[in-house]
Structure formats: structure tokens, C-alpha cells
């Protein structure tokens, strides 16, 4: 197929923003300005993770202390509201980031999720609380694809996969912070105090973003030359047509399965451990183990993804998660429970990090934000379903083990789907685009 080279689109800078580095160019060094922008994006992802996982830390309190009449099933439904918002936010923010600019989209999403998460502390009833979680979820879901799209343009190409994976360590770090401070704050100040922590993002990180984040808009560069025809659409239509259709669908399905396992555990684990006979403090330490495993998974999979390729590493990570969750069903000693939860964190979150890295590396620049939004947005179907299915399994009297088996099954399905992605990419019939220096799969 012959392609007509396209002219690089001009980059627009906002007042007060750091000067943009060369976007999608053959970057050979990582400037201080780019490093500052990546750090700000990572901090925002930390708050994104905190604001998302915080519901799992307060779920028991909402059921027992609020007088809202919540059951396990309705608590699962409320838990799903944030993920519904995330599905909306991820799909549309990725497209907005490609069309309107990364900086505007990132900061807008951060402001939205911080405000509505903080307002959850003042919710008078379950309906208002659920509505606020949905609105917060729009910002939460929009931040990650937008931030990853910007970071992919700021770092040297050979580091793109590694940095994309490390960026996502912010999610479990935020979850770990939620579990740690929940042990102290909830008994002392009540569940409401956990949501007020979100104000810190507005006070500290958003101003840093105004100063350090560069603005980029619809990058078309030397990387895209020879991969995009003049007049070719850059939206979702491109993802759902040749040569991207097959791999786009597989990425979406793998993300659905992975997020089902990861966010199902994040939402229900403290409550599951309490149902298994542990007190709130102990239950939160189990959640901490899961999230610390996810942090370790971000680092381990960043190295392994660079060494072996993101897709083969993701297959292994998903398999590890499936096995670890099955072991939990056997009733092992408490030390083994902690170890298996660490491995489940490594596997589930590590798999998702690697999927993001693969998408960021294997789509051209003019489709990157849209592709990330597509994968993460459709993937939220799994995140929406997991809290509800977990609650329904418990309400049906199937016990704690039913949740662990459901999440293990999802991880195993993710491994199979990712194997199909690997075969599709190796056939060179899906995405005939691999940036120089990017990890091959």
C-alpha cells in the first residue's frame, strides 16, 4: 500500500505551560521539562488510584453505619457507578485528547474527579452518593488514557513501553495509601474523611500541572509518515476497520477480563476478608498487600516487558494472578494468603499495565489517545460488572470463595485473549506499525 507522507502538525502551547518537547519525534534524550511533566502525570494517576480504590476501604462502613439500608448487592451496584463513569470518561477523553489537546483534557479530568470525590463526604443518601461516584468516575476514567498519551509523546521512543508501565504504578500506590490511611482515619474521623483527601489533588497537583504540562494537539510526525494517508480518519472509525479491527477488539476484550479481576478485588477484598472472619484493620492490611503487589508488579512488568515484550509478559502475569486466586480458595495459612494476594496484585495490575504499554507502542501517534481510550473505555465493562457480580454471588449465599474463583477465571480468560493478540501481531496483518526501539511482541 502506498502512503502519502503528512506534514507534522504544529504544537500549541498554553500560557504558563512548559514548552512542549518534540512530539513523537525520534527523541534521544529526556529533558527536565519532560521529566517534570511525566512526574505530574504520575502524581495525578496516584490520586486517580486513591479516589477509585477508596470505595473499597469504606464499603463496610457504608453498609453498617450510614443507615442507608445498603445490602451487599446494592453496595456492589454503588461500587459499579464509578466504573460506569470511567467507561464514559475513558472513551471520550481519549478522543478529546487527540482532538483538543492532552493538557486541557488531563487537567479537566483531574478537576472533575477531585471535586466530585470530595463531595461524596457530604452525600445525604445512597442515591446521591452513587451519582457523585458516577460523575467522579468520568474524570477518573478520562485521566489515564490522556496522561498516557501525553507521556508517550514526551519520552524517548525506546523507553515508551517501560514508562507507560511505570506510570500505572500510581494506581496501586494510590490504593495502598487509601488502605494505609483508612486504618487510622476511619476509626478516628469516620468514612467521610477518606473522601476529603481528594482535595489535595486540587490544591497541589493541579497547580503543578498548570505550570509543567505542555499542550499537544493531534500529533502527526515522522513516526506517522508512511502510516497514514491524507484524509484518513483519526477517530474510532480507524480502530474498527482494517488493519486495526481484529487487534482492537482483542485488546478491548482482554482489558474487560483484566479489569474485572483487578477492580473486583479492589472493590470487594476488604469486605471479603471481614466476611472470612478478620476485623477491619486486618482486612485493610490484606487490601494493602494486594496494592503493594500491584506496585511491585508495575516495576517487575516494566522490566520484563522491555526484556521479553509486553504481550508475552502480560500472558505470564495474567496466569500468575489466576493461579494465586485459585490457591486462596484452598484455605491456606495466613502467611500464604498475604503472599497470594501480593501475587494477585502483581498479576492483575501488571497485566493491565502491559496492555496499556502495548497499545501505546503499537498504534501510530495520531491514533494513540483514541486507542488507549477505546481499550480502557470498553474495558470498564469488566470494572462495572465486577462489583455487581461479586455482590450478587455473596447475596446468593455462594460465599467468599465464589468471588475469588470468578476473578481467577477472568484472569485466565485474559491470558488466553492476550495470546490471541500476540498471534495477531506476529502475523503482521493487524498493525503494520512498530516504532523504532519499541518493544516487539
C-alpha positions as a Markdown table, in Angstrom:
| # | Residue | x | y | z |
|---|---|---|---|---|
| 1 | Unk | 0.0 | 0.0 | 0.0 |
| 2 | Unk | 1.4 | 3.4 | -0.9 |
| 3 | Unk | 1.1 | 6.2 | 1.6 |
| 4 | Unk | 1.5 | 9.9 | 1.3 |
| 5 | Unk | 3.8 | 11.5 | 3.9 |
| 6 | Unk | 2.0 | 14.0 | 6.0 |
| 7 | Unk | 3.3 | 17.3 | 7.4 |
| 8 | Unk | 3.8 | 17.5 | 11.1 |
| 9 | Unk | 1.0 | 19.3 | 12.9 |
| 10 | Unk | 2.0 | 22.4 | 14.8 |
| 11 | Unk | 2.1 | 22.1 | 18.5 |
| 12 | Unk | 0.2 | 24.7 | 20.5 |
| 13 | Unk | 1.4 | 25.8 | 23.9 |
| 14 | Unk | -0.8 | 27.3 | 26.6 |
| 15 | Unk | 0.2 | 30.3 | 28.6 |
| 16 | Unk | 2.3 | 29.3 | 31.5 |
| 17 | Unk | 2.8 | 25.8 | 30.3 |
| 18 | Unk | 6.2 | 24.3 | 29.8 |
| 19 | Unk | 7.4 | 24.4 | 26.2 |
| 20 | Unk | 6.4 | 21.2 | 24.5 |
| 21 | Unk | 9.2 | 18.9 | 23.5 |
| 22 | Unk | 9.2 | 17.4 | 20.1 |
| 23 | Unk | 6.2 | 15.2 | 20.0 |
| 24 | Unk | 6.5 | 11.7 | 18.7 |
| 25 | Unk | 9.8 | 12.6 | 17.1 |
| 26 | Unk | 12.9 | 10.4 | 17.3 |
| 27 | Unk | 13.7 | 11.7 | 20.8 |
| 28 | Unk | 17.1 | 10.7 | 22.1 |
| 29 | Unk | 17.1 | 12.4 | 25.5 |
| 30 | Unk | 14.7 | 13.0 | 28.3 |
| 31 | Unk | 14.6 | 16.8 | 29.1 |
| 32 | Unk | 14.0 | 18.2 | 32.5 |
| 33 | Unk | 10.7 | 19.8 | 31.3 |
| 34 | Unk | 9.5 | 16.4 | 30.1 |
| 35 | Unk | 10.6 | 14.7 | 33.3 |
| 36 | Unk | 8.6 | 17.3 | 35.3 |
| 37 | Unk | 5.5 | 16.7 | 33.1 |
| 38 | Unk | 5.8 | 12.9 | 33.5 |
| 39 | Unk | 6.1 | 13.3 | 37.3 |
| 40 | Unk | 2.9 | 15.5 | 37.4 |
| 41 | Unk | 1.0 | 12.9 | 35.3 |
| 42 | Unk | 2.2 | 10.2 | 37.6 |
| 43 | Unk | 1.0 | 12.1 | 40.7 |
| 44 | Unk | -2.4 | 12.6 | 39.1 |
| 45 | Unk | -2.6 | 8.9 | 38.4 |
| 46 | Unk | -1.8 | 8.3 | 42.1 |
| 47 | Unk | -4.8 | 10.4 | 43.1 |
| 48 | Unk | -6.8 | 8.7 | 40.4 |
| 49 | Unk | -6.0 | 5.3 | 42.1 |
| 50 | Unk | -6.8 | 6.7 | 45.5 |
| 51 | Unk | -10.1 | 8.1 | 44.5 |
| 52 | Unk | -11.1 | 4.9 | 42.8 |
| 53 | Unk | -9.9 | 2.3 | 45.4 |
| 54 | Unk | -11.2 | 4.4 | 48.4 |
| 55 | Unk | -14.7 | 3.0 | 48.0 |
| 56 | Unk | -13.4 | -0.5 | 48.9 |
| 57 | Unk | -12.0 | 0.8 | 52.1 |
| 58 | Unk | -15.3 | 2.4 | 53.2 |
| 59 | Unk | -17.7 | -0.1 | 51.9 |
| 60 | Unk | -18.2 | -1.9 | 55.2 |
| 61 | Unk | -18.8 | 1.4 | 57.0 |
| 62 | Unk | -21.4 | 2.5 | 54.4 |
| 63 | Unk | -23.3 | -0.8 | 54.9 |
| 64 | Unk | -23.2 | -0.8 | 58.7 |
| 65 | Unk | -23.1 | 2.9 | 59.8 |
| 66 | Unk | -24.9 | 5.1 | 57.3 |
| 67 | Unk | -28.5 | 3.9 | 57.8 |
| 68 | Unk | -28.9 | 4.0 | 54.0 |
| 69 | Unk | -30.2 | 0.5 | 54.0 |
| 70 | Unk | -27.4 | -0.9 | 51.8 |
| 71 | Unk | -27.2 | -4.6 | 51.2 |
| 72 | Unk | -24.2 | -6.4 | 49.7 |
| 73 | Unk | -25.9 | -6.4 | 46.3 |
| 74 | Unk | -26.8 | -2.6 | 46.5 |
| 75 | Unk | -23.3 | -1.8 | 47.7 |
| 76 | Unk | -21.9 | -3.6 | 44.7 |
| 77 | Unk | -24.2 | -1.5 | 42.5 |
| 78 | Unk | -22.9 | 1.7 | 44.0 |
| 79 | Unk | -19.4 | 0.4 | 43.6 |
| 80 | Unk | -20.1 | 0.0 | 39.9 |
| 81 | Unk | -21.2 | 3.6 | 39.4 |
| 82 | Unk | -17.7 | 5.0 | 39.4 |
| 83 | Unk | -16.8 | 2.4 | 36.7 |
| 84 | Unk | -19.7 | 3.4 | 34.6 |
| 85 | Unk | -18.4 | 6.9 | 34.7 |
| 86 | Unk | -14.9 | 5.7 | 33.9 |
| 87 | Unk | -16.2 | 3.9 | 30.8 |
| 88 | Unk | -17.7 | 7.1 | 29.6 |
| 89 | Unk | -14.7 | 9.2 | 30.5 |
| 90 | Unk | -12.1 | 6.9 | 29.0 |
| 91 | Unk | -13.8 | 6.6 | 25.7 |
| 92 | Unk | -14.5 | 10.2 | 25.1 |
| 93 | Unk | -11.4 | 11.7 | 26.9 |
| 94 | Unk | -9.0 | 9.7 | 24.7 |
| 95 | Unk | -10.7 | 11.1 | 21.6 |
| 96 | Unk | -10.7 | 14.6 | 23.1 |
| 97 | Unk | -7.0 | 14.4 | 23.9 |
| 98 | Unk | -6.3 | 13.6 | 20.3 |
| 99 | Unk | -8.5 | 16.4 | 19.1 |
| 100 | Unk | -8.4 | 19.2 | 21.7 |
| 101 | Unk | -5.1 | 18.6 | 23.3 |
| 102 | Unk | -3.6 | 16.4 | 26.1 |
| 103 | Unk | -3.1 | 19.2 | 28.7 |
| 104 | Unk | -6.6 | 20.5 | 28.7 |
| 105 | Unk | -8.1 | 17.1 | 28.9 |
| 106 | Unk | -5.8 | 15.9 | 31.7 |
| 107 | Unk | -6.4 | 18.9 | 33.9 |
| 108 | Unk | -10.1 | 18.9 | 33.2 |
| 109 | Unk | -10.4 | 15.3 | 34.2 |
| 110 | Unk | -8.3 | 15.9 | 37.4 |
| 111 | Unk | -10.6 | 18.8 | 38.5 |
| 112 | Unk | -13.7 | 16.8 | 37.8 |
| 113 | Unk | -12.7 | 13.7 | 39.8 |
| 114 | Unk | -11.3 | 15.7 | 42.7 |
| 115 | Unk | -14.4 | 17.8 | 43.1 |
| 116 | Unk | -16.9 | 15.0 | 42.9 |
| 117 | Unk | -14.9 | 12.6 | 45.1 |
| 118 | Unk | -14.7 | 15.3 | 47.8 |
| 119 | Unk | -18.4 | 15.9 | 47.6 |
| 120 | Unk | -19.1 | 12.2 | 48.4 |
| 121 | Unk | -18.2 | 13.0 | 52.0 |
| 122 | Unk | -21.4 | 15.1 | 52.2 |
| 123 | Unk | -23.8 | 12.7 | 50.4 |
| 124 | Unk | -27.1 | 12.5 | 52.4 |
| 125 | Unk | -28.2 | 9.2 | 50.9 |
| 126 | Unk | -27.1 | 6.3 | 48.7 |
| 127 | Unk | -28.7 | 7.7 | 45.5 |
| 128 | Unk | -26.7 | 11.0 | 45.8 |
| 129 | Unk | -23.5 | 9.1 | 46.7 |
| 130 | Unk | -23.9 | 6.9 | 43.7 |
| 131 | Unk | -24.5 | 9.8 | 41.4 |
| 132 | Unk | -21.4 | 11.6 | 42.7 |
| 133 | Unk | -19.3 | 8.5 | 42.2 |
| 134 | Unk | -20.5 | 8.3 | 38.6 |
| 135 | Unk | -19.5 | 11.9 | 38.0 |
| 136 | Unk | -16.2 | 11.4 | 39.6 |
| 137 | Unk | -15.7 | 8.3 | 37.5 |
| 138 | Unk | -15.9 | 10.3 | 34.3 |
| 139 | Unk | -12.8 | 12.2 | 35.4 |
| 140 | Unk | -11.1 | 9.1 | 36.8 |
| 141 | Unk | -11.6 | 7.3 | 33.5 |
| 142 | Unk | -10.5 | 10.1 | 31.3 |
| 143 | Unk | -7.3 | 10.9 | 33.1 |
| 144 | Unk | -5.4 | 7.6 | 32.4 |
| 145 | Unk | -5.6 | 7.4 | 28.6 |
| 146 | Unk | -5.0 | 11.1 | 28.3 |
| 147 | Unk | -2.0 | 11.1 | 30.6 |
| 148 | Unk | -0.5 | 8.0 | 28.9 |
| 149 | Unk | -1.0 | 9.6 | 25.5 |
| 150 | Unk | 0.9 | 12.7 | 26.6 |
| 151 | Unk | 3.7 | 10.8 | 28.4 |
| 152 | Unk | 4.2 | 8.5 | 25.3 |
| 153 | Unk | 5.0 | 11.7 | 23.3 |
| 154 | Unk | 7.4 | 13.2 | 25.9 |
| 155 | Unk | 9.7 | 10.2 | 26.5 |
| 156 | Unk | 12.3 | 8.7 | 24.1 |
| 157 | Unk | 10.7 | 6.1 | 21.9 |
| 158 | Unk | 12.9 | 3.2 | 23.3 |
| 159 | Unk | 11.6 | 4.0 | 26.9 |
| 160 | Unk | 7.9 | 4.3 | 25.9 |
| 161 | Unk | 6.8 | 0.9 | 26.9 |
| 162 | Unk | 8.7 | 1.0 | 30.2 |
| 163 | Unk | 7.5 | 4.5 | 31.2 |
| 164 | Unk | 3.9 | 3.6 | 30.3 |
| 165 | Unk | 4.1 | 0.6 | 32.6 |
| 166 | Unk | 5.7 | 2.5 | 35.5 |
| 167 | Unk | 3.1 | 5.3 | 35.1 |
| 168 | Unk | 0.4 | 2.9 | 36.0 |
| 169 | Unk | 2.2 | 2.1 | 39.3 |
| 170 | Unk | 0.4 | 5.3 | 40.5 |
| 171 | Unk | -3.0 | 3.4 | 40.6 |
| 172 | Unk | -2.0 | 0.8 | 43.2 |
| 173 | Unk | 0.2 | 3.3 | 45.1 |
| 174 | Unk | -3.0 | 5.4 | 45.5 |
| 175 | Unk | -4.9 | 2.3 | 46.6 |
| 176 | Unk | -2.1 | 1.5 | 49.1 |
| 177 | Unk | -2.3 | 5.0 | 50.5 |
| 178 | Unk | -6.1 | 4.6 | 50.8 |
| 179 | Unk | -5.7 | 1.3 | 52.8 |
| 180 | Unk | -3.0 | 2.7 | 55.0 |
| 181 | Unk | -4.7 | 5.9 | 56.0 |
| 182 | Unk | -8.0 | 4.2 | 56.2 |
| 183 | Unk | -6.7 | 2.1 | 59.1 |
| 184 | Unk | -6.2 | 5.4 | 61.0 |
| 185 | Unk | -8.8 | 7.8 | 59.6 |
| 186 | Unk | -11.9 | 5.7 | 59.5 |
| 187 | Unk | -12.0 | 4.7 | 63.2 |
| 188 | Unk | -11.0 | 8.2 | 64.3 |
| 189 | Unk | -12.9 | 10.5 | 61.9 |
| 190 | Unk | -15.4 | 8.3 | 60.1 |
| 191 | Unk | -15.7 | 7.2 | 56.5 |
| 192 | Unk | -16.3 | 10.8 | 55.2 |
| 193 | Unk | -12.7 | 11.8 | 56.0 |
| 194 | Unk | -11.4 | 9.4 | 53.3 |
| 195 | Unk | -13.1 | 11.3 | 50.5 |
| 196 | Unk | -11.9 | 14.7 | 51.7 |
| 197 | Unk | -8.3 | 13.6 | 51.0 |
| 198 | Unk | -9.2 | 14.2 | 47.3 |
| 199 | Unk | -9.0 | 18.0 | 47.9 |
| 200 | Unk | -5.2 | 17.7 | 48.0 |
| 201 | Unk | -5.1 | 17.0 | 44.2 |
| 202 | Unk | -6.9 | 20.3 | 43.6 |
| 203 | Unk | -4.6 | 22.2 | 46.0 |
| 204 | Unk | -1.3 | 20.7 | 45.0 |
| 205 | Unk | -1.1 | 18.6 | 41.8 |
| 206 | Unk | -3.5 | 20.6 | 39.5 |
| 207 | Unk | -1.5 | 23.8 | 40.0 |
| 208 | Unk | 1.7 | 21.9 | 39.2 |
| 209 | Unk | 0.0 | 20.6 | 36.1 |
| 210 | Unk | -0.9 | 24.2 | 35.0 |
| 211 | Unk | 2.8 | 25.0 | 35.3 |
| 212 | Unk | 4.6 | 22.0 | 33.9 |
| 213 | Unk | 2.3 | 20.1 | 31.4 |
| 214 | Unk | 2.8 | 21.1 | 27.8 |
| 215 | Unk | 0.0 | 21.2 | 25.3 |
| 216 | Unk | 0.0 | 19.0 | 22.3 |
| 217 | Unk | -2.7 | 18.5 | 19.7 |
| 218 | Unk | -3.3 | 15.7 | 17.2 |
| 219 | Unk | 0.4 | 14.8 | 16.7 |
| 220 | Unk | 1.4 | 13.8 | 13.2 |
| 221 | Unk | 5.1 | 13.3 | 12.9 |
| 222 | Unk | 7.8 | 11.4 | 11.2 |
| 223 | Unk | 6.6 | 8.3 | 13.0 |
| 224 | Unk | 3.3 | 8.6 | 11.2 |
| 225 | Unk | 4.8 | 9.3 | 7.8 |
| 226 | Unk | 4.2 | 6.3 | 5.7 |
| 227 | Unk | 1.5 | 5.0 | 8.1 |
| 228 | Unk | -1.3 | 7.5 | 7.4 |
| 229 | Unk | -3.0 | 8.6 | 4.2 |
| 230 | Unk | -4.0 | 12.2 | 3.7 |
| 231 | Unk | -7.7 | 12.4 | 4.7 |
| 232 | Unk | -7.6 | 9.2 | 6.8 |
| 233 | Unk | -10.0 | 9.5 | 9.8 |
| 234 | Unk | -8.3 | 9.6 | 13.2 |
| 235 | Unk | -11.3 | 8.6 | 15.4 |
| 236 | Unk | -12.8 | 5.3 | 16.4 |
| 237 | Unk | -13.7 | 4.5 | 12.8 |
| 238 | Unk | -10.0 | 3.9 | 12.1 |
| 239 | Unk | -9.8 | 1.5 | 15.1 |
| 240 | Unk | -12.7 | -0.5 | 13.9 |
| 241 | Unk | -11.6 | -1.1 | 10.3 |
| 242 | Unk | -8.7 | -2.8 | 8.6 |
| 243 | Unk | -5.9 | -3.0 | 9.5 |
| 244 | Unk | -6.7 | -2.4 | 13.2 |
| 245 | Unk | -10.1 | -4.1 | 13.7 |
| 246 | Unk | -9.0 | -7.5 | 15.0 |
| 247 | Unk | -6.4 | -6.4 | 17.4 |
| 248 | Unk | -8.5 | -3.5 | 18.7 |
| 249 | Unk | -11.3 | -6.0 | 19.6 |
| 250 | Unk | -8.9 | -8.3 | 21.2 |
| 251 | Unk | -7.3 | -5.5 | 23.3 |
| 252 | Unk | -10.7 | -4.4 | 24.4 |
| 253 | Unk | -11.8 | -8.0 | 25.4 |
| 254 | Unk | -8.5 | -8.6 | 27.3 |
| 255 | Unk | -8.9 | -5.3 | 29.1 |
| 256 | Unk | -12.5 | -6.2 | 30.1 |
| 257 | Unk | -11.3 | -9.5 | 31.6 |
| 258 | Unk | -8.3 | -7.9 | 33.3 |
| 259 | Unk | -10.3 | -5.0 | 34.8 |
| 260 | Unk | -13.0 | -7.4 | 36.0 |
| 261 | Unk | -10.3 | -9.2 | 38.1 |
| 262 | Unk | -8.4 | -6.2 | 39.3 |
| 263 | Unk | -11.3 | -3.9 | 40.2 |
| 264 | Unk | -13.4 | -6.8 | 41.5 |
| 265 | Unk | -10.6 | -7.4 | 44.1 |
| 266 | Unk | -10.1 | -3.7 | 44.7 |
| 267 | Unk | -13.8 | -3.2 | 45.5 |
| 268 | Unk | -14.6 | -6.4 | 47.5 |
| 269 | Unk | -11.4 | -7.6 | 49.1 |
| 270 | Unk | -11.7 | -5.8 | 52.5 |
| 271 | Unk | -15.3 | -6.9 | 52.8 |
| 272 | Unk | -14.5 | -10.4 | 51.7 |
| 273 | Unk | -11.8 | -10.7 | 54.4 |
| 274 | Unk | -14.1 | -9.4 | 57.0 |
| 275 | Unk | -16.7 | -12.0 | 56.0 |
| 276 | Unk | -13.9 | -14.5 | 56.3 |
| 277 | Unk | -13.6 | -13.6 | 60.0 |
| 278 | Unk | -11.0 | -10.8 | 60.1 |
| 279 | Unk | -11.5 | -7.4 | 61.7 |
| 280 | Unk | -11.5 | -4.1 | 59.7 |
| 281 | Unk | -7.8 | -3.4 | 60.5 |
| 282 | Unk | -6.7 | -6.8 | 59.3 |
| 283 | Unk | -9.0 | -6.7 | 56.3 |
| 284 | Unk | -7.4 | -3.4 | 55.2 |
| 285 | Unk | -3.9 | -4.9 | 55.6 |
| 286 | Unk | -4.9 | -7.6 | 53.1 |
| 287 | Unk | -6.0 | -4.8 | 50.7 |
| 288 | Unk | -2.6 | -3.2 | 51.3 |
| 289 | Unk | -0.9 | -6.4 | 50.4 |
| 290 | Unk | -2.9 | -6.6 | 47.1 |
| 291 | Unk | -2.0 | -3.0 | 46.2 |
| 292 | Unk | 1.7 | -3.3 | 47.2 |
| 293 | Unk | 1.8 | -6.3 | 45.0 |
| 294 | Unk | 0.4 | -4.2 | 42.2 |
| 295 | Unk | 3.1 | -1.6 | 42.8 |
| 296 | Unk | 5.7 | -4.3 | 42.6 |
| 297 | Unk | 4.0 | -5.6 | 39.6 |
| 298 | Unk | 4.3 | -2.3 | 37.8 |
| 299 | Unk | 8.1 | -2.3 | 38.3 |
| 300 | Unk | 8.6 | -6.0 | 37.6 |
| 301 | Unk | 6.4 | -6.0 | 34.4 |
| 302 | Unk | 8.1 | -2.8 | 33.2 |
| 303 | Unk | 11.5 | -4.6 | 33.3 |
| 304 | Unk | 10.1 | -7.9 | 31.9 |
| 305 | Unk | 8.0 | -6.1 | 29.3 |
| 306 | Unk | 11.1 | -4.4 | 28.0 |
| 307 | Unk | 13.1 | -7.6 | 28.1 |
| 308 | Unk | 10.6 | -10.1 | 26.7 |
| 309 | Unk | 7.9 | -7.9 | 25.1 |
| 310 | Unk | 4.7 | -6.6 | 26.7 |
| 311 | Unk | 2.3 | -9.2 | 25.4 |
| 312 | Unk | 4.3 | -12.4 | 26.4 |
| 313 | Unk | 4.9 | -10.8 | 29.8 |
| 314 | Unk | 1.2 | -9.9 | 30.1 |
| 315 | Unk | 0.2 | -13.5 | 29.4 |
| 316 | Unk | 2.5 | -14.7 | 32.1 |
| 317 | Unk | 1.3 | -12.1 | 34.6 |
| 318 | Unk | -2.4 | -13.0 | 34.0 |
| 319 | Unk | -1.6 | -16.7 | 34.5 |
| 320 | Unk | 0.1 | -15.9 | 37.8 |
| 321 | Unk | -2.9 | -14.0 | 39.0 |
| 322 | Unk | -5.3 | -16.8 | 38.1 |
| 323 | Unk | -3.2 | -19.4 | 40.0 |
| 324 | Unk | -2.8 | -17.2 | 43.0 |
| 325 | Unk | -6.5 | -16.6 | 43.3 |
| 326 | Unk | -7.3 | -20.3 | 43.0 |
| 327 | Unk | -4.9 | -21.0 | 45.8 |
| 328 | Unk | -6.9 | -18.6 | 48.1 |
| 329 | Unk | -9.8 | -20.9 | 47.7 |
| 330 | Unk | -7.9 | -23.8 | 49.3 |
| 331 | Unk | -7.9 | -22.1 | 52.7 |
| 332 | Unk | -4.1 | -21.7 | 53.1 |
| 333 | Unk | -2.4 | -20.3 | 56.2 |
| 334 | Unk | -2.5 | -16.5 | 56.7 |
| 335 | Unk | 1.1 | -16.1 | 55.5 |
| 336 | Unk | 0.3 | -17.8 | 52.3 |
| 337 | Unk | -2.9 | -15.6 | 51.9 |
| 338 | Unk | -0.7 | -12.5 | 52.1 |
| 339 | Unk | 1.7 | -14.0 | 49.5 |
| 340 | Unk | -1.1 | -15.0 | 47.1 |
| 341 | Unk | -2.7 | -11.5 | 47.4 |
| 342 | Unk | 0.7 | -9.9 | 46.6 |
| 343 | Unk | 1.0 | -12.2 | 43.5 |
| 344 | Unk | -2.6 | -11.4 | 42.6 |
| 345 | Unk | -1.7 | -7.7 | 42.7 |
| 346 | Unk | 1.4 | -8.3 | 40.6 |
| 347 | Unk | -0.6 | -10.3 | 38.0 |
| 348 | Unk | -3.8 | -8.4 | 37.6 |
| 349 | Unk | -2.4 | -4.8 | 37.7 |
| 350 | Unk | 0.7 | -5.9 | 35.9 |
| 351 | Unk | -1.4 | -7.3 | 33.1 |
| 352 | Unk | -3.3 | -4.1 | 32.7 |
| 353 | Unk | -0.1 | -2.0 | 32.7 |
| 354 | Unk | 1.3 | -4.2 | 29.9 |
| 355 | Unk | -1.8 | -3.9 | 27.8 |
| 356 | Unk | -1.5 | -0.1 | 28.1 |
| 357 | Unk | 2.1 | -0.3 | 27.1 |
| 358 | Unk | 1.3 | -2.5 | 24.1 |
| 359 | Unk | -1.4 | -0.2 | 22.9 |
| 360 | Unk | 0.8 | 2.9 | 23.4 |
| 361 | Unk | 3.6 | 1.3 | 21.4 |
| 362 | Unk | 1.7 | -0.3 | 18.6 |
| 363 | Unk | -0.6 | 2.4 | 17.4 |
| 364 | Unk | 0.6 | 5.4 | 15.5 |
| 365 | Unk | 0.7 | 8.8 | 17.2 |
| 366 | Unk | -2.4 | 10.2 | 15.6 |
| 367 | Unk | -4.5 | 7.3 | 17.0 |
| 368 | Unk | -2.7 | 6.7 | 20.3 |
| 369 | Unk | -5.0 | 8.6 | 22.6 |
| 370 | Unk | -8.1 | 7.2 | 20.8 |
| 371 | Unk | -6.8 | 3.7 | 21.0 |
| 372 | Unk | -6.0 | 4.0 | 24.7 |
| 373 | Unk | -9.4 | 5.4 | 25.3 |
| 374 | Unk | -11.0 | 2.6 | 23.4 |
| 375 | Unk | -9.2 | -0.1 | 25.2 |
| 376 | Unk | -9.7 | 1.4 | 28.7 |
| 377 | Unk | -13.2 | 2.6 | 28.0 |
| 378 | Unk | -14.6 | -0.6 | 26.7 |
| 379 | Unk | -12.5 | -2.4 | 29.3 |
| 380 | Unk | -14.6 | -0.7 | 32.0 |
| 381 | Unk | -17.4 | -3.0 | 31.2 |
| 382 | Unk | -15.4 | -5.5 | 33.3 |
| 383 | Unk | -14.9 | -3.0 | 36.0 |
| 384 | Unk | -18.6 | -2.2 | 36.0 |
| 385 | Unk | -19.7 | -5.8 | 36.2 |
| 386 | Unk | -17.2 | -7.0 | 38.8 |
| 387 | Unk | -18.6 | -5.2 | 41.9 |
| 388 | Unk | -22.2 | -6.1 | 41.0 |
| 389 | Unk | -21.4 | -9.8 | 40.2 |
| 390 | Unk | -19.3 | -10.0 | 43.4 |
| 391 | Unk | -22.2 | -8.7 | 45.4 |
| 392 | Unk | -24.7 | -10.9 | 43.7 |
| 393 | Unk | -22.6 | -14.0 | 44.4 |
| 394 | Unk | -22.4 | -13.1 | 48.1 |
| 395 | Unk | -26.1 | -12.3 | 48.2 |
| 396 | Unk | -26.9 | -15.7 | 46.7 |
| 397 | Unk | -25.1 | -17.4 | 49.6 |
| 398 | Unk | -22.2 | -18.7 | 47.5 |
| 399 | Unk | -19.6 | -17.4 | 49.9 |
| 400 | Unk | -16.3 | -15.7 | 49.7 |
| 401 | Unk | -14.7 | -18.4 | 47.5 |
| 402 | Unk | -17.1 | -17.7 | 44.7 |
| 403 | Unk | -15.6 | -14.2 | 44.3 |
| 404 | Unk | -12.1 | -15.5 | 44.2 |
| 405 | Unk | -13.0 | -18.1 | 41.6 |
| 406 | Unk | -14.8 | -15.6 | 39.4 |
| 407 | Unk | -11.8 | -13.2 | 39.5 |
| 408 | Unk | -9.4 | -16.1 | 38.8 |
| 409 | Unk | -11.5 | -17.2 | 35.8 |
| 410 | Unk | -11.3 | -13.7 | 34.4 |
| 411 | Unk | -7.5 | -13.6 | 34.8 |
| 412 | Unk | -7.3 | -16.9 | 32.9 |
| 413 | Unk | -9.5 | -15.6 | 30.1 |
| 414 | Unk | -7.3 | -12.5 | 29.9 |
| 415 | Unk | -4.2 | -14.8 | 29.4 |
| 416 | Unk | -6.0 | -16.6 | 26.5 |
| 417 | Unk | -7.1 | -13.4 | 24.8 |
| 418 | Unk | -3.6 | -11.9 | 25.1 |
| 419 | Unk | -2.2 | -15.0 | 23.5 |
| 420 | Unk | -4.5 | -14.3 | 20.6 |
| 421 | Unk | -3.3 | -10.7 | 20.5 |
| 422 | Unk | 0.3 | -11.9 | 20.3 |
| 423 | Unk | -0.5 | -14.2 | 17.4 |
| 424 | Unk | -2.4 | -11.4 | 15.6 |
| 425 | Unk | 0.5 | -9.0 | 15.9 |
| 426 | Unk | 3.1 | -11.6 | 14.9 |
| 427 | Unk | 1.1 | -12.3 | 11.8 |
| 428 | Unk | 1.8 | -8.6 | 10.8 |
| 429 | Unk | -1.8 | -8.4 | 9.5 |
| 430 | Unk | -3.2 | -6.3 | 12.3 |
| 431 | Unk | -1.0 | -3.3 | 12.9 |
| 432 | Unk | 1.8 | -2.8 | 10.4 |
| 433 | Unk | 3.4 | -0.2 | 12.7 |
| 434 | Unk | 6.1 | -0.7 | 15.3 |
| 435 | Unk | 8.1 | 2.4 | 16.3 |
| 436 | Unk | 11.8 | 2.1 | 16.2 |
| 437 | Unk | 13.1 | 0.9 | 19.5 |
| 438 | Unk | 9.7 | -0.1 | 20.9 |
| 439 | Unk | 9.3 | -3.5 | 22.5 |
| 440 | Unk | 8.3 | -6.1 | 20.0 |
| 441 | Unk | 5.7 | -8.6 | 20.7 |
